[in-house]
Amino acid sequence: GGFLLEALPPMWEAVETALQALLQWRNKSCTPPIPLVLIESALIEEDLLPHQTLALFSRLTKNQAADEREAADLVKQGNTLMERAARILEQAEGN
């Protein structure tokens, strides 16, 4: 596998950590693995994260990327999700 394919497991860990931080902030913390239903009810249905989060988390969990292009897309989506989580938590801290 190439570099981006090898980057998927650490990206999954980073995304999982970001989701755990958001869940803890919402007083919904849990022990890993994070159930998809909890991500949906506590973060997506509350309009904190987009619906694509479930597919992203699922694909990263299963390390599903057919090729470097697909892996690049997952890494980009993971970065976007982590940036959004950081903004949400920074804004919450400021309030």
PyMOL commands that set and color helices and strands:
alter all, ss='L'
color gray80, all
select helices_A, chain A and resi 3-25+36-44+52-61+68-94
alter helices_A, ss='H'
color red, helices_A
deselect
rebuild
show_as cartoon
